[in-house]
Amino acid sequence: MHKINKEGTIQQFIIKKRGFHPFLIKGDWQVAQLNYIEDQDIKNIEKIDVHYETDEVFVLLEGEAVLIAAVFENNRLSFTAEYMKPMVTYNVPKGTWHNIAMEKESKVLIVEKANTHLSDFEYYKLDLEQLSAMRVEVNKVLTNNRLKK
């Protein structure tokens, strides 16, 4: 939903639909919201992606999510995972393979170069060994965080 106050000076955006929704594209940048979809569940993630022309900023608005980064070294893929704290800004530099594992009802704000979702991305489909390694890292981060609570 998009509303503008009566003076036309403040816009309000409320994104309730599941999935990825760029809702404010201005000049060289865009703001989007990613609301939980089954493809982002850790059990369902099958790929990682990279952007070559933009950093990508993530802010957890609600729920639980883990930011995943991957690096190719010696023809092997290694993963790191970061438990996202609400209202903390996380930046994934351009050229970094990544994805985000989300729990149900999670919402993440994303800021990046305009129209990144249309042209500046490449996907890499993970094989079974890579999927297992990624899931181990994500589950380790989730377990460690839940033990702290």
C-alpha positions, 0 to 999 in steps of 0.5 A: 500500500502506498499513501501520501499525506495531504500536503504531499510531503511524506509518502508511506509504504506498507508491503504485506505480500510475500516475496520480493517487492521493490517499492521505491526506485529513485535515480540510482537507488531502490528500496525493496522489501523481502517478506518470507517465502518458502524459497527463502526457508533454509530447507528450500534454498537451492542457490546463491546470487551475486551483484557485480554493480552494487552493494546490497544493504539488508535490515531485518524488520521483524522475524528471524533471518540469517545472512549467508555469504559464500566465497570460492577458494581453490574451486571450493565454496566456503560459507559464512553466516550472520544471525541478523539482529533487528534494526541493524544495517548489514552490507554485502559488498558487490561481487559477494555471493550471498542469500538470506535464510528466513523464518516464517513471517520474517521481513527484510528491508533491502537497499541497492542500486536501481533495477538490480533485480532486473539485470545485475544478478547471477545465480549459482545452483548449489550441489548437494555437498554445498547445500549441506555445508551451507545448512550446517553454517546457518543452523549453527548460527541459529542454534547459537543464537537461540541458546543465548535467549 
